[in-house]
Structures are given as C-alpha cells and as structure tokens.
Amino acid sequence: MKRILTGIGAAAGMAALTACGAAGAATQPSSGAAGAAGTAGGAVAPAASTATPRCTTADLAVSLGKPAGKTDAPGQFDVPLTYRNTSDHTCGLYGVPGVDLLGPDDATFGPVYHLPREDNGVKYNEVPAGTTASATITVLTPSEGGASWTPTSLKTIPPGQTQPLTADWPAGLPVLRQDAATHPGTYVNGILADPA
C-alpha cells in the first residue's frame, strides 16, 4: 500500500512539473515575440518619437476658435483649442490636454468645471516653430429654459506638463454642468496635427 501511494505521489509531482513547464513554454514565446516585434518593427518609431522633447508650457500660446454647431448632435458645439509653438525649435505635442472651465460659482458644483478627457487624438505629433496643433472641446449647451452656466475663461495644461495656460471663453456660449455624469456631453478631445 505504501508503494502505491508513493507511486501516485510521484506521478502527481511529474504532472505538476509538466504543467508548469508547459505554462512556462506558453508564456515565453509570446514575450519573446513581443521583444522581437519591439526590436524589429517598433525600435525606429519609439526612438523617433522620443528624440523630440514634448512642448513645454513655456513653448506654447493658446487660443480658442469660434464655436461650430454639430450637425449630428443638436445642442452640442465644437470649440477649437489651438496651441501655437512660439519657441524657436520643434517640439512634440500629443495626448489629451487638461481643461478646466472657470465661471460663476454654481450652487451645486462650484466655479470650476473639470472636463473629462477623450483620448482620440494622434499618438505622436511634431510641431515646428511657429506652427500649431489643436484639440477640440465638445460642449453641450443647456436646453431652452434649463439652468445656464457660462464660463468666463478656460485654463488648460498641455499634455505632459504641470503649468497652465489661460484663454477667454467665447462670450454667450453657456455650458450644461454635468460634473457627476458618467458620460457628460462636454469634454475635451485629443490633440490632432493641424494641416500644413
């Protein structure tokens, strides 16, 4: 009986080792494949993207364009948020900027509306000196007769930075406050390369 139990224990141990070896063999090729892809196909692109430093707040000036109504979403407007590279060098500007709308003290939410971000811009973007790149702020306005809140200014932090830039908010463009909503109708989109 003792010999049978020992034989069963040894067989179970071999099965466990075989399973561990198979699992290790299954995970190694995938990590090796990723490493090979990173070396062969991806080494050039990341090196190129990190060679140019990100635009700092000091490199940029910001302005807001004229609101344009969205044809597919009544009550929503797109406001261009344009960054101009005012430095003497090319820098990288990509990702989603931080945007706060500043206005009257709302009884429920206060004077600042922190906009959610939609990461739908370019993955990498170089901005030569004197040129621009833009993000879009999508704004949902209140329905007729609804509570109205109109910002006076905007504060934006370029991606990868901590210092803000400010701009005046377009006069007469109210915003529906949805600070606690899961999918609010007002948000900031990712940066896109501007056409040359």
Backbone as JSON Lines, residues from 0, in Angstrom:
{"i":0,"aa":"M","n":[0.84,-1.2,0.0],"ca":[0.0,0.0,0.0],"c":[0.86,1.24,0.0]}
{"i":1,"aa":"K","n":[1.97,1.17,0.8],"ca":[2.88,2.3,0.89],"c":[3.49,2.58,-0.47]}
{"i":2,"aa":"R","n":[3.87,1.5,-1.21],"ca":[4.49,1.64,-2.52],"c":[3.51,2.28,-3.51]}
{"i":3,"aa":"I","n":[2.22,1.94,-3.45],"ca":[1.21,2.51,-4.36],"c":[1.06,3.99,-4.12]}
{"i":4,"aa":"L","n":[0.97,4.4,-2.84],"ca":[0.82,5.82,-2.51],"c":[2.04,6.61,-2.97]}
{"i":5,"aa":"T","n":[3.23,6.02,-2.8],"ca":[4.45,6.7,-3.24],"c":[4.43,6.87,-4.75]}
{"i":6,"aa":"G","n":[3.99,5.84,-5.46],"ca":[3.9,5.91,-6.92],"c":[2.91,6.96,-7.38]}
{"i":7,"aa":"I","n":[1.77,7.07,-6.68],"ca":[0.76,8.07,-7.03],"c":[1.31,9.47,-6.78]}
{"i":8,"aa":"G","n":[2.01,9.65,-5.63],"ca":[2.6,10.96,-5.3],"c":[3.63,11.36,-6.35]}
{"i":9,"aa":"A","n":[4.45,10.43,-6.79],"ca":[5.47,10.75,-7.8],"c":[4.81,11.11,-9.12]}
{"i":10,"aa":"A","n":[3.75,10.4,-9.5],"ca":[3.05,10.7,-10.76],"c":[2.41,12.07,-10.69]}
{"i":11,"aa":"A","n":[1.83,12.41,-9.54],"ca":[1.21,13.73,-9.38],"c":[2.26,14.82,-9.47]}
{"i":12,"aa":"G","n":[3.41,14.56,-8.85],"ca":[4.5,15.55,-8.91],"c":[4.98,15.76,-10.33]}
{"i":13,"aa":"M","n":[5.12,14.7,-11.1],"ca":[5.55,14.8,-12.51],"c":[4.52,15.58,-13.33]}
{"i":14,"aa":"A","n":[3.23,15.32,-13.07],"ca":[2.17,16.03,-13.79],"c":[2.23,17.52,-13.5]}
{"i":15,"aa":"A","n":[2.47,17.87,-12.22],"ca":[2.55,19.29,-11.85],"c":[3.74,19.95,-12.52]}
{"i":16,"aa":"L","n":[4.9,19.26,-12.54],"ca":[6.08,19.82,-13.19],"c":[5.86,20.0,-14.69]}
{"i":17,"aa":"T","n":[5.22,19.01,-15.29],"ca":[4.94,19.09,-16.72],"c":[4.04,20.27,-17.02]}
{"i":18,"aa":"A","n":[3.0,20.47,-16.18],"ca":[2.07,21.59,-16.38],"c":[2.8,22.92,-16.23]}
{"i":19,"aa":"C","n":[3.67,23.01,-15.21],"ca":[4.43,24.26,-15.02],"c":[5.34,24.51,-16.22]}
{"i":20,"aa":"G","n":[5.98,23.46,-16.69],"ca":[6.86,23.62,-17.85],"c":[6.08,24.05,-19.07]}
{"i":21,"aa":"A","n":[4.88,23.49,-19.25],"ca":[4.06,23.85,-20.4],"c":[3.61,25.28,-20.3]}
{"i":22,"aa":"A","n":[3.24,25.69,-19.07],"ca":[2.81,27.08,-18.9],"c":[3.97,28.02,-19.18]}
{"i":23,"aa":"G","n":[5.16,27.66,-18.69],"ca":[6.33,28.5,-18.94],"c":[6.64,28.56,-20.42]}
{"i":24,"aa":"A","n":[6.51,27.42,-21.1],"ca":[6.78,27.4,-22.53],"c":[5.76,28.23,-23.28]}
{"i":25,"aa":"A","n":[4.51,28.26,-22.78],"ca":[3.46,29.02,-23.47],"c":[3.68,30.51,-23.32]}
{"i":26,"aa":"T","n":[4.19,30.93,-22.16],"ca":[4.34,32.38,-21.97],"c":[5.63,32.9,-22.58]}
{"i":27,"aa":"Q","n":[6.66,32.1,-22.65],"ca":[7.93,32.58,-23.18],"c":[7.86,33.01,-24.64]}
{"i":28,"aa":"P","n":[7.27,32.21,-25.54],"ca":[7.24,32.66,-26.92],"c":[6.52,33.99,-27.09]}
{"i":29,"aa":"S","n":[5.41,34.2,-26.33],"ca":[4.69,35.44,-26.53],"c":[5.54,36.62,-26.1]}
{"i":30,"aa":"S","n":[6.27,36.49,-24.96],"ca":[7.11,37.62,-24.56],"c":[8.28,37.75,-25.5]}
{"i":31,"aa":"G","n":[8.79,36.64,-26.0],"ca":[9.88,36.72,-26.96],"c":[9.41,37.36,-28.25]}
{"i":32,"aa":"A","n":[8.18,37.02,-28.67],"ca":[7.64,37.61,-29.9],"c":[7.46,39.1,-29.74]}
{"i":33,"aa":"A","n":[7.0,39.5,-28.55],"ca":[6.82,40.94,-28.32],"c":[8.17,41.63,-28.35]}
{"i":34,"aa":"G","n":[9.19,40.97,-27.76],"ca":[10.52,41.57,-27.78],"c":[11.05,41.68,-29.2]}
{"i":35,"aa":"A","n":[10.81,40.64,-30.01],"ca":[11.28,40.68,-31.38],"c":[10.57,41.77,-32.17]}
{"i":36,"aa":"A","n":[9.25,41.88,-31.94],"ca":[8.49,42.91,-32.66],"c":[8.98,44.29,-32.23]}
{"i":37,"aa":"G","n":[9.26,44.44,-30.93],"ca":[9.73,45.73,-30.45],"c":[11.07,46.08,-31.04]}
{"i":38,"aa":"T","n":[11.92,45.07,-31.27],"ca":[13.24,45.35,-31.81],"c":[13.19,45.56,-33.31]}
{"i":39,"aa":"A","n":[12.46,44.66,-34.0],"ca":[12.47,44.74,-35.45],"c":[11.56,45.82,-35.97]}
{"i":40,"aa":"G","n":[10.27,45.8,-35.54],"ca":[9.31,46.72,-36.13],"c":[9.13,48.01,-35.37]}
{"i":41,"aa":"G","n":[9.34,48.01,-34.05],"ca":[8.98,49.18,-33.27],"c":[10.14,50.02,-32.79]}
{"i":42,"aa":"A","n":[11.38,49.58,-32.97],"ca":[12.51,50.32,-32.4],"c":[12.66,51.69,-33.04]}
{"i":43,"aa":"V","n":[12.43,51.79,-34.33],"ca":[12.63,53.06,-35.01],"c":[11.59,54.09,-34.59]}
{"i":44,"aa":"A","n":[10.29,53.69,-34.55],"ca":[9.23,54.65,-34.22],"c":[9.36,55.21,-32.81]}
{"i":45,"aa":"P","n":[9.54,54.36,-31.75],"ca":[9.68,54.95,-30.44],"c":[10.9,55.84,-30.33]}
{"i":46,"aa":"A","n":[12.02,55.45,-30.96],"ca":[13.23,56.28,-30.9],"c":[12.96,57.63,-31.53]}
{"i":47,"aa":"A","n":[12.25,57.62,-32.67],"ca":[11.94,58.88,-33.34],"c":[11.01,59.73,-32.49]}
{"i":48,"aa":"S","n":[10.05,59.1,-31.81],"ca":[9.07,59.86,-31.05],"c":[9.65,60.44,-29.78]}
{"i":49,"aa":"T","n":[10.67,59.81,-29.23],"ca":[11.25,60.34,-28.0],"c":[12.44,61.24,-28.28]}
{"i":50,"aa":"A","n":[12.89,61.29,-29.52],"ca":[14.04,62.14,-29.85],"c":[13.67,63.61,-29.73]}
{"i":51,"aa":"T","n":[12.43,63.96,-30.05],"ca":[11.97,65.34,-29.95],"c":[11.26,65.52,-28.62]}
{"i":52,"aa":"P","n":[11.74,66.42,-27.77],"ca":[11.08,66.59,-26.47],"c":[9.67,67.16,-26.6]}
{"i":53,"aa":"R","n":[8.84,66.86,-25.62],"ca":[7.48,67.42,-25.58],"c":[7.54,68.94,-25.51]}
{"i":54,"aa":"C","n":[6.5,69.57,-26.06],"ca":[6.35,71.02,-25.91],"c":[6.09,71.33,-24.45]}
{"i":55,"aa":"T","n":[6.81,72.28,-23.89],"ca":[6.53,72.72,-22.53],"c":[5.51,73.86,-22.59]}
{"i":56,"aa":"T","n":[4.95,74.17,-21.44],"ca":[4.01,75.28,-21.38],"c":[4.67,76.57,-21.87]}
{"i":57,"aa":"A","n":[5.96,76.75,-21.55],"ca":[6.68,77.96,-21.96],"c":[6.87,78.05,-23.47]}
{"i":58,"aa":"D","n":[6.77,76.9,-24.17],"ca":[6.91,76.88,-25.63],"c":[5.64,77.31,-26.34]}
{"i":59,"aa":"L","n":[4.53,77.39,-25.62],"ca":[3.22,77.47,-26.28],"c":[2.42,78.72,-25.92]}
{"i":60,"aa":"A","n":[1.55,79.1,-26.84],"ca":[0.49,80.07,-26.6],"c":[-0.81,79.37,-26.98]}
{"i":61,"aa":"V","n":[-1.91,79.72,-26.31],"ca":[-3.17,79.04,-26.57],"c":[-4.24,80.04,-26.97]}
{"i":62,"aa":"S","n":[-5.16,79.6,-27.83],"ca":[-6.3,80.43,-28.21],"c":[-7.5,79.52,-28.47]}
{"i":63,"aa":"L","n":[-8.68,80.1,-28.36],"ca":[-9.92,79.37,-28.64],"c":[-10.53,79.91,-29.93]}
{"i":64,"aa":"G","n":[-10.99,78.99,-30.77],"ca":[-11.63,79.39,-32.03],"c":[-13.12,79.59,-31.85]}
{"i":65,"aa":"K","n":[-13.76,79.87,-32.96],"ca":[-15.2,80.12,-32.96],"c":[-15.98,78.81,-32.81]}
{"i":66,"aa":"P","n":[-16.96,78.77,-31.91],"ca":[-17.77,77.56,-31.75],"c":[-18.53,77.21,-33.03]}
{"i":67,"aa":"A","n":[-18.58,75.93,-33.35],"ca":[-19.32,75.46,-34.52],"c":[-20.31,74.4,-34.08]}
{"i":68,"aa":"G","n":[-21.59,74.58,-34.44],"ca":[-22.62,73.61,-34.08],"c":[-22.39,72.27,-34.75]}
{"i":69,"aa":"K","n":[-22.65,71.19,-34.02],"ca":[-22.51,69.84,-34.57],"c":[-23.8,69.46,-35.27]}
{"i":70,"aa":"T","n":[-23.71,69.09,-36.53],"ca":[-24.91,68.75,-37.3],"c":[-25.56,67.46,-36.82]}
{"i":71,"aa":"D","n":[-24.74,66.55,-36.28],"ca":[-25.28,65.25,-35.86],"c":[-25.71,65.24,-34.39]}
{"i":72,"aa":"A","n":[-25.53,66.36,-33.68],"ca":[-25.89,66.4,-32.26],"c":[-26.39,67.79,-31.9]}
{"i":73,"aa":"P","n":[-27.68,68.04,-32.06],"ca":[-28.23,69.36,-31.73],"c":[-27.92,69.73,-30.28]}
{"i":74,"aa":"G","n":[-27.53,70.99,-30.1],"ca":[-27.2,71.46,-28.75],"c":[-25.74,71.31,-28.39]}
{"i":75,"aa":"Q","n":[-24.98,70.61,-29.25],"ca":[-23.54,70.47,-29.0],"c":[-22.76,71.35,-29.97]}
{"i":76,"aa":"F","n":[-21.63,71.87,-29.47],"ca":[-20.75,72.7,-30.27],"c":[-19.32,72.2,-30.11]}
{"i":77,"aa":"D","n":[-18.52,72.4,-31.15],"ca":[-17.09,72.13,-31.07],"c":[-16.35,73.46,-31.02]}
{"i":78,"aa":"V","n":[-15.48,73.61,-30.03],"ca":[-14.67,74.81,-29.88],"c":[-13.21,74.43,-30.08]}
{"i":79,"aa":"P","n":[-12.55,74.94,-31.13],"ca":[-11.13,74.61,-31.34],"c":[-10.26,75.19,-30.22]}
{"i":80,"aa":"L","n":[-9.39,74.35,-29.7],"ca":[-8.41,74.75,-28.68],"c":[-7.04,74.62,-29.35]}
{"i":81,"aa":"T","n":[-6.47,75.75,-29.75],"ca":[-5.27,75.74,-30.59],"c":[-4.04,76.16,-29.8]}
{"i":82,"aa":"Y","n":[-3.0,75.32,-29.91],"ca":[-1.7,75.61,-29.31],"c":[-0.73,76.02,-30.4]}
{"i":83,"aa":"R","n":[-0.09,77.16,-30.23],"ca":[0.92,77.62,-31.19],"c":[2.3,77.48,-30.55]}
{"i":84,"aa":"N","n":[3.22,76.88,-31.29],"ca":[4.6,76.76,-30.82],"c":[5.29,78.1,-31.03]}
{"i":85,"aa":"T","n":[5.49,78.84,-29.95],"ca":[6.1,80.17,-30.04],"c":[7.61,80.12,-29.79]}
{"i":86,"aa":"S","n":[8.16,78.91,-29.63],"ca":[9.59,78.78,-29.4],"c":[10.35,78.81,-30.73]}
{"i":87,"aa":"D","n":[11.66,78.62,-30.66],"ca":[12.48,78.6,-31.88],"c":[12.88,77.18,-32.27]}
{"i":88,"aa":"H","n":[12.19,76.18,-31.71],"ca":[12.54,74.79,-32.01],"c":[11.27,73.94,-32.17]}
{"i":89,"aa":"T","n":[11.45,72.79,-32.81],"ca":[10.35,71.83,-32.95],"c":[10.16,71.09,-31.63]}
{"i":90,"aa":"C","n":[8.91,70.84,-31.27],"ca":[8.63,70.07,-30.06],"c":[7.43,69.15,-30.31]}
{"i":91,"aa":"G","n":[7.28,68.17,-29.46],"ca":[6.2,67.19,-29.61],"c":[4.97,67.58,-28.8]}
{"i":92,"aa":"L","n":[3.81,67.54,-29.44],"ca":[2.55,67.87,-28.74],"c":[1.52,66.82,-29.13]}
{"i":93,"aa":"Y","n":[1.18,65.95,-28.18],"ca":[0.26,64.85,-28.43],"c":[-0.34,64.42,-27.1]}
{"i":94,"aa":"G","n":[-1.47,63.72,-27.18],"ca":[-2.19,63.32,-25.98],"c":[-3.42,64.19,-25.79]}
{"i":95,"aa":"V","n":[-3.95,64.19,-24.58],"ca":[-5.16,64.95,-24.28],"c":[-4.82,66.02,-23.25]}
{"i":96,"aa":"P","n":[-5.08,67.28,-23.56],"ca":[-4.78,68.33,-22.58],"c":[-5.77,68.31,-21.42]}
{"i":97,"aa":"G","n":[-5.33,68.86,-20.31],"ca":[-6.25,69.09,-19.21],"c":[-6.98,70.4,-19.46]}
{"i":98,"aa":"V","n":[-8.28,70.44,-19.19],"ca":[-9.07,71.66,-19.4],"c":[-10.02,71.87,-18.22]}
{"i":99,"aa":"D","n":[-9.97,73.06,-17.66],"ca":[-10.93,73.5,-16.64],"c":[-11.63,74.74,-17.18]}
{"i":100,"aa":"L","n":[-12.95,74.76,-17.05],"ca":[-13.71,75.95,-17.37],"c":[-13.98,76.71,-16.06]}
{"i":101,"aa":"L","n":[-13.72,78.0,-16.07],"ca":[-13.88,78.83,-14.88],"c":[-15.01,79.82,-15.1]}
{"i":102,"aa":"G","n":[-15.9,79.92,-14.12],"ca":[-17.04,80.82,-14.28],"c":[-17.69,81.14,-12.95]}
{"i":103,"aa":"P","n":[-18.96,81.53,-12.99],"ca":[-19.67,81.88,-11.76],"c":[-19.74,80.69,-10.8]}
{"i":104,"aa":"D","n":[-19.9,80.98,-9.53],"ca":[-19.99,79.94,-8.52],"c":[-21.34,79.24,-8.61]}
{"i":105,"aa":"D","n":[-21.33,78.04,-9.16],"ca":[-22.56,77.25,-9.27],"c":[-22.94,76.72,-7.88]}
{"i":106,"aa":"A","n":[-24.22,76.78,-7.54],"ca":[-24.67,76.37,-6.2],"c":[-24.35,74.92,-5.9]}
{"i":107,"aa":"T","n":[-24.36,74.06,-6.92],"ca":[-24.11,72.63,-6.7],"c":[-22.65,72.26,-6.9]}
{"i":108,"aa":"F","n":[-22.05,72.78,-7.99],"ca":[-20.73,72.29,-8.39],"c":[-19.58,73.27,-8.16]}
{"i":109,"aa":"G","n":[-19.87,74.52,-7.86],"ca":[-18.79,75.48,-7.65],"c":[-18.4,76.22,-8.92]}
{"i":110,"aa":"P","n":[-17.3,76.98,-8.9],"ca":[-16.92,77.83,-10.03],"c":[-16.04,77.18,-11.09]}
{"i":111,"aa":"V","n":[-15.63,75.93,-10.87],"ca":[-14.72,75.26,-11.8],"c":[-15.35,73.98,-12.32]}
{"i":112,"aa":"Y","n":[-15.32,73.82,-13.66],"ca":[-15.82,72.59,-14.29],"c":[-14.61,71.87,-14.88]}
{"i":113,"aa":"H","n":[-14.2,70.75,-14.25],"ca":[-13.08,69.94,-14.74],"c":[-13.62,69.03,-15.85]}
{"i":114,"aa":"L","n":[-13.15,69.24,-17.07],"ca":[-13.69,68.47,-18.19],"c":[-13.05,67.08,-18.28]}
{"i":115,"aa":"P","n":[-13.86,66.07,-18.55],"ca":[-13.3,64.74,-18.81],"c":[-12.55,64.74,-20.14]}
{"i":116,"aa":"R","n":[-11.67,63.77,-20.29],"ca":[-10.81,63.69,-21.48],"c":[-11.19,62.49,-22.34]}
{"i":117,"aa":"E","n":[-11.16,62.7,-23.63],"ca":[-11.42,61.64,-24.61],"c":[-10.13,61.42,-25.4]}
{"i":118,"aa":"D","n":[-9.48,60.28,-25.17],"ca":[-8.17,60.02,-25.8],"c":[-8.36,59.53,-27.23]}
{"i":119,"aa":"N","n":[-8.6,60.47,-28.15],"ca":[-8.88,60.13,-29.54],"c":[-8.01,60.94,-30.51]}
{"i":120,"aa":"G","n":[-6.88,61.42,-30.04],"ca":[-6.0,62.23,-30.89],"c":[-4.89,61.39,-31.51]}
{"i":121,"aa":"V","n":[-3.91,62.09,-32.08],"ca":[-2.77,61.42,-32.69],"c":[-1.87,60.84,-31.61]}
{"i":122,"aa":"K","n":[-1.18,59.76,-31.93],"ca":[-0.28,59.13,-30.96],"c":[1.01,59.91,-30.8]}
{"i":123,"aa":"Y","n":[1.44,60.55,-31.87],"ca":[2.64,61.37,-31.79],"c":[2.54,62.48,-32.82]}
{"i":124,"aa":"N","n":[3.04,63.66,-32.49],"ca":[2.88,64.81,-33.36],"c":[4.0,65.81,-33.1]}
{"i":125,"aa":"E","n":[4.75,66.14,-34.13],"ca":[5.79,67.16,-34.01],"c":[5.24,68.5,-34.49]}
{"i":126,"aa":"V","n":[5.54,69.56,-33.75],"ca":[5.05,70.89,-34.07],"c":[6.26,71.81,-34.28]}
{"i":127,"aa":"P","n":[6.61,72.1,-35.53],"ca":[7.72,73.01,-35.79],"c":[7.45,74.41,-35.24]}
{"i":128,"aa":"A","n":[8.51,75.16,-35.02],"ca":[8.38,76.52,-34.51],"c":[7.43,77.34,-35.39]}
{"i":129,"aa":"G","n":[6.53,78.07,-34.76],"ca":[5.6,78.94,-35.48],"c":[4.34,78.26,-35.99]}
{"i":130,"aa":"T","n":[4.23,76.93,-35.84],"ca":[3.05,76.22,-36.33],"c":[2.15,75.83,-35.15]}
{"i":131,"aa":"T","n":[1.02,75.21,-35.47],"ca":[0.02,74.92,-34.44],"c":[-0.42,73.46,-34.45]}
{"i":132,"aa":"A","n":[-1.03,73.07,-33.36],"ca":[-1.75,71.8,-33.24],"c":[-2.99,72.1,-32.39]}
{"i":133,"aa":"S","n":[-4.07,71.38,-32.64],"ca":[-5.33,71.71,-31.97],"c":[-6.01,70.49,-31.37]}
{"i":134,"aa":"A","n":[-6.71,70.75,-30.29],"ca":[-7.66,69.81,-29.73],"c":[-9.03,70.47,-29.89]}
{"i":135,"aa":"T","n":[-10.08,69.72,-29.67],"ca":[-11.43,70.28,-29.75],"c":[-12.12,70.07,-28.41]}
{"i":136,"aa":"I","n":[-12.79,71.11,-27.95],"ca":[-13.64,70.98,-26.78],"c":[-15.07,70.82,-27.29]}
{"i":137,"aa":"T","n":[-15.68,69.69,-26.99],"ca":[-17.07,69.47,-27.36],"c":[-17.93,69.95,-26.19]}
{"i":138,"aa":"V","n":[-18.87,70.84,-26.49],"ca":[-19.67,71.5,-25.45],"c":[-21.15,71.16,-25.65]}
{"i":139,"aa":"L","n":[-21.8,70.75,-24.57],"ca":[-23.25,70.57,-24.57],"c":[-23.86,71.79,-23.89]}
{"i":140,"aa":"T","n":[-24.73,72.47,-24.61],"ca":[-25.38,73.66,-24.04],"c":[-26.67,73.24,-23.35]}
{"i":141,"aa":"P","n":[-27.15,74.07,-22.4],"ca":[-28.4,73.74,-21.7],"c":[-29.59,73.79,-22.65]}
{"i":142,"aa":"S","n":[-30.6,72.99,-22.35],"ca":[-31.82,73.07,-23.14],"c":[-32.52,74.39,-22.83]}
{"i":143,"aa":"E","n":[-33.39,74.79,-23.73],"ca":[-34.08,76.07,-23.54],"c":[-34.85,76.08,-22.23]}
{"i":144,"aa":"G","n":[-34.58,77.1,-21.43],"ca":[-35.23,77.21,-20.13],"c":[-34.5,76.48,-19.02]}
{"i":145,"aa":"G","n":[-33.43,75.72,-19.38],"ca":[-32.67,74.99,-18.37],"c":[-31.69,75.9,-17.64]}
{"i":146,"aa":"A","n":[-31.11,75.37,-16.59],"ca":[-30.13,76.13,-15.81],"c":[-28.95,76.5,-16.71]}
{"i":147,"aa":"S","n":[-28.55,77.75,-16.68],"ca":[-27.5,78.24,-17.56],"c":[-26.25,78.59,-16.76]}
{"i":148,"aa":"W","n":[-25.11,78.14,-17.24],"ca":[-23.81,78.46,-16.63],"c":[-22.85,78.81,-17.76]}
{"i":149,"aa":"T","n":[-22.38,80.04,-17.78],"ca":[-21.48,80.48,-18.86],"c":[-20.1,80.77,-18.28]}
{"i":150,"aa":"P","n":[-19.1,79.99,-18.7],"ca":[-17.74,80.24,-18.21],"c":[-17.25,81.62,-18.66]}
{"i":151,"aa":"T","n":[-16.26,82.13,-17.95],"ca":[-15.62,83.38,-18.34],"c":[-14.26,83.12,-18.95]}
{"i":152,"aa":"S","n":[-13.62,82.03,-18.54],"ca":[-12.28,81.72,-19.07],"c":[-12.03,80.22,-19.01]}
{"i":153,"aa":"L","n":[-10.93,79.85,-19.6],"ca":[-10.51,78.45,-19.66],"c":[-9.08,78.36,-19.18]}
{"i":154,"aa":"K","n":[-8.78,77.31,-18.45],"ca":[-7.41,77.03,-18.04],"c":[-7.05,75.67,-18.63]}
{"i":155,"aa":"T","n":[-5.93,75.58,-19.32],"ca":[-5.53,74.32,-19.94],"c":[-4.09,73.99,-19.61]}
{"i":156,"aa":"I","n":[-3.85,72.73,-19.34],"ca":[-2.49,72.24,-19.11],"c":[-2.12,71.35,-20.29]}
{"i":157,"aa":"P","n":[-1.1,71.73,-21.08],"ca":[-0.69,70.89,-22.21],"c":[-0.28,69.49,-21.73]}
{"i":158,"aa":"P","n":[-0.46,68.48,-22.55],"ca":[-0.11,67.11,-22.16],"c":[1.35,67.01,-21.69]}
{"i":159,"aa":"G","n":[1.54,66.31,-20.58],"ca":[2.88,66.1,-20.05],"c":[3.43,67.26,-19.25]}
{"i":160,"aa":"Q","n":[2.62,68.3,-19.03],"ca":[3.09,69.5,-18.32],"c":[2.29,69.69,-17.02]}
{"i":161,"aa":"T","n":[2.72,70.65,-16.22],"ca":[2.02,70.95,-14.97],"c":[1.58,72.41,-14.89]}
{"i":162,"aa":"Q","n":[2.15,73.28,-15.71],"ca":[1.81,74.7,-15.67],"c":[0.71,75.0,-16.68]}
{"i":163,"aa":"P","n":[-0.29,75.81,-16.31],"ca":[-1.42,76.07,-17.2],"c":[-1.23,77.29,-18.1]}
{"i":164,"aa":"L","n":[-2.05,77.32,-19.13],"ca":[-2.24,78.5,-19.98],"c":[-3.7,78.9,-19.85]}
{"i":165,"aa":"T","n":[-4.03,80.15,-20.09],"ca":[-5.42,80.59,-19.98],"c":[-5.88,81.28,-21.25]}
{"i":166,"aa":"A","n":[-7.18,81.25,-21.47],"ca":[-7.8,81.93,-22.62],"c":[-9.21,82.34,-22.21]}
{"i":167,"aa":"D","n":[-9.72,83.39,-22.85],"ca":[-11.1,83.82,-22.6],"c":[-12.07,82.86,-23.27]}
{"i":168,"aa":"W","n":[-13.16,82.55,-22.57],"ca":[-14.2,81.68,-23.12],"c":[-15.05,82.48,-24.1]}
{"i":169,"aa":"P","n":[-15.52,81.86,-25.19],"ca":[-16.37,82.59,-26.15],"c":[-17.62,83.15,-25.47]}
{"i":170,"aa":"A","n":[-17.82,84.44,-25.63],"ca":[-18.98,85.09,-25.0],"c":[-20.27,84.47,-25.51]}
{"i":171,"aa":"G","n":[-21.2,84.27,-24.6],"ca":[-22.52,83.79,-25.0],"c":[-22.62,82.3,-25.26]}
{"i":172,"aa":"L","n":[-21.58,81.52,-24.88],"ca":[-21.66,80.06,-25.05],"c":[-21.81,79.4,-23.68]}
{"i":173,"aa":"P","n":[-23.07,79.15,-23.26],"ca":[-23.28,78.5,-21.96],"c":[-22.96,77.01,-22.03]}
{"i":174,"aa":"V","n":[-22.72,76.43,-20.88],"ca":[-22.36,75.02,-20.78],"c":[-23.3,74.35,-19.78]}
{"i":175,"aa":"L","n":[-23.82,73.18,-20.15],"ca":[-24.63,72.4,-19.22],"c":[-23.69,71.69,-18.25]}
{"i":176,"aa":"R","n":[-23.79,72.01,-16.96],"ca":[-22.94,71.38,-15.96],"c":[-23.41,69.94,-15.74]}
{"i":177,"aa":"Q","n":[-22.49,69.0,-15.97],"ca":[-22.76,67.57,-15.74],"c":[-21.57,66.96,-15.02]}
{"i":178,"aa":"D","n":[-21.1,67.64,-13.99],"ca":[-19.88,67.24,-13.29],"c":[-19.91,65.8,-12.8]}
{"i":179,"aa":"A","n":[-21.06,65.31,-12.38],"ca":[-21.14,63.97,-11.81],"c":[-21.59,62.91,-12.82]}
{"i":180,"aa":"A","n":[-21.8,63.3,-14.08],"ca":[-22.3,62.35,-15.09],"c":[-21.22,61.37,-15.52]}
{"i":181,"aa":"T","n":[-21.63,60.15,-15.86],"ca":[-20.69,59.14,-16.35],"c":[-20.22,59.48,-17.75]}
{"i":182,"aa":"H","n":[-21.12,59.92,-18.61],"ca":[-20.77,60.3,-19.99],"c":[-21.33,61.69,-20.28]}
{"i":183,"aa":"P","n":[-20.68,62.73,-19.76],"ca":[-21.21,64.08,-19.97],"c":[-21.08,64.51,-21.42]}
{"i":184,"aa":"G","n":[-21.9,65.47,-21.8],"ca":[-21.88,65.96,-23.18],"c":[-20.82,67.01,-23.45]}
{"i":185,"aa":"T","n":[-20.09,67.43,-22.41],"ca":[-18.99,68.38,-22.57],"c":[-17.7,67.68,-22.17]}
{"i":186,"aa":"Y","n":[-16.71,67.71,-23.06],"ca":[-15.43,67.02,-22.8],"c":[-14.38,67.58,-23.74]}
{"i":187,"aa":"V","n":[-13.12,67.24,-23.47],"ca":[-12.02,67.67,-24.32],"c":[-11.47,66.46,-25.08]}
{"i":188,"aa":"N","n":[-11.23,66.66,-26.38],"ca":[-10.71,65.61,-27.25],"c":[-9.19,65.7,-27.34]}
{"i":189,"aa":"G","n":[-8.59,64.66,-27.88],"ca":[-7.13,64.61,-28.02],"c":[-6.62,65.57,-29.1]}
{"i":190,"aa":"I","n":[-5.34,65.86,-29.02],"ca":[-4.69,66.78,-29.96],"c":[-4.53,66.13,-31.33]}
{"i":191,"aa":"L","n":[-4.8,66.91,-32.36],"ca":[-4.62,66.5,-33.74],"c":[-3.6,67.4,-34.41]}
{"i":192,"aa":"A","n":[-2.89,66.87,-35.39],"ca":[-1.97,67.69,-36.15],"c":[-2.78,68.62,-37.03]}
{"i":193,"aa":"D","n":[-2.41,69.9,-37.05],"ca":[-3.1,70.84,-37.93],"c":[-2.59,70.68,-39.35]}
{"i":194,"aa":"P","n":[-3.44,70.88,-40.35],"ca":[-2.96,70.78,-41.73],"c":[-1.91,71.84,-42.02]}
{"i":195,"aa":"A","n":[-0.94,71.47,-42.81],"ca":[0.16,72.4,-43.13],"c":[-0.36,73.51,-44.03]}
